[in-house]
């Protein structure tokens, strides 16, 4: 079923919307959640929570891209769950490492004055990513969206871990300079 029909089911408040969403995007949502949580059980729970969030958000939301909409919900739920689960065992895993790496070039959004700037940052990041070579963009997204370990990325692309680390460092530096050039304060 295409996305417009699935969204129409949400607008009609038909429970079939959930089953159609699960059928079409369940594997994708579980993969997003698992890449952060590294637990089948937790990933499944986040995926189910994603369906509930989508149900509560549509309407009034009418997403242009349902896959991206669901992926964002799943990612946010997974990061929140990861934070909760790792509160007492900090320091392990890829999520804190990846977030620390990005913190060097992307400002924190905790400050209420940054709410407006968040949209600017999002737009600048979208433009930045579109301007990257395809392979570099894929590596960057794998690391900072899916929180994949550098070793896993290197294996997937047939690179050394050092080459991936250097590519990520250079891309973060370009991002930092791009944001500064656009007047986004770090």
N, C-alpha and C positions, 0 to 999 in steps of 0.2 A: 504494500500500500504506500502511496506517495505521501510526503510530509504534509502537504496541504489537507489531504483527507484525514490524516491523523490529528492535525490541529483542529480541524472542524469537529472531530469527535470530542475533543476536549471542550470546545465551545458549546457543544450540545450536551455536555456533562454525561456522555456515554462511557460506561466502564470499559467498553471495548478499546477506548483510547489507550488504557494501560497495557492491555494484552498486545495491541499492535505496536506500541512503543517498545515493549519487552522483546517482541519478535524481531523487530528491525534493529534496535539499538542496544539490546541487552548485553551482548558480547562486548560491544564497544565500551559501554559504561563500566562493566566489570573489569575490563582491561585498564581503564583509567584509574579506577579505585585500587586495583591490585598493584599497579605500578607505584603507588604511594604507600599502601598499607602492607603489602607483602603477606596477605592472609586471605585465603579464599573465603572464609566465613565473614570477615569484616568487609571484604569487597562486595559480597553478595548483599549484606545488610545496607551498605551505602547505595548500591544499585536500587534496592527497593525503596530506600529513602528518597532517591532521585525521582522515582515515579510519583511519590507523594508530593514532593515539592513541585514537580511539573503540574500535577493535578491542581494544586493550590495557586499556581502562578498563571495558568492558562484557563480561562481569561482572568484578568484583563490583558496579560501579555499575549502578543501574537508574534512569536519568533520568526525572523526571516530565514534562519537556518536552524532547524530542529536539532540536528546532530551537535552543532556547536553549543546551543542552548543547554542540552542535556549534559554535554561534556563539562561545561562550566559548573553546572550544579553539582555533578558528581565529583569534580576536582575539589570544589570548595568544601563539600561534605567530608570528603576523604581527608583533606588537610586538617579540618577541625577534629575529626575522629583521631587522626594520627597524633595531633597535639595532646588530646585528652589521654590517649593510650600511653604516650611516651613521657608524660609529666614526671613520673618517678624514675624513668630510665633514659634520661637525656644523653646525647652524645653519640648514639649509635645510628647507623643508617644513612641513606642518601638524602632524605628530605632536608634535615638541618644543614647539611653540607651545601646542597644546591641553593638553598635560601640564603645562606651566608655569602656564597659566591655572588649572587645577584644583588645583595645588599650593598655591595661596593659601588654599584652604578645606578641603582634605582632607589629613589627616596622612599622612606616609610610613609604609609598612608594613614597612620594612626592619628595624626594631628587633624583636627576638624577643619582647619584652614586649607587642608589639602584636598578636601572633597571635590572642589571644582577642578583642581589641578589633575585629579585622577583621570578625568575624561581626556585631558590634554596628553597625559602620559600614555594612556591607552591608544590614542590616535597616533602619537609619535612612534610608539612601539609597533603598531600595525604597519606604518609606512616604512619603518626601519626593516622589519622582517621581509616585507615585499621587495625591498631593495637588495637583499642578500642573495648570493648565489644559492640555488636550490639545495645543494648538498649541505652548505653551511647552515642554512635555515633549518633543515631537517635535524641536524646535530643539535642546534640550539634549542629547538622545540622539544626534542627527545629528552634533553637534560633538564630544562627549566619548566616545561609543562608536564611531562610525564614522569619527571624525577628519576630518570633511568641512570643507573651507575655508569661511570665512564667506561669501565671494562665492557659492559654490555653494548654500549654504543660503538666502541672500537671493534668488537667482534662483528656486529651487524654490518658495519661499513668496510670491514677488512683493513682497518687502520691500527696503528699502535696506540696504546693508551696515551702516550706522550703527544702524539699528533692530535688526538681529540682534545686533550687538555690545553694545548697551545691554541688550537682553533677556537675553543671556548673562551680562553683568555682574551685573544685578539678581538673576538666578536663582542665581548663585554666592554672592552676598551672603546670600540667603535660606537657601541650603544651609549656609553657614558658621554663621549664627545658629541654625539648626535643630540642627546638630551640637553647638554649644556648649550649647544649652538641654537637650539629651539627655545632657550630661555627657561628651561625647567631646572630649578635649583636643586642641587644635590645636598 
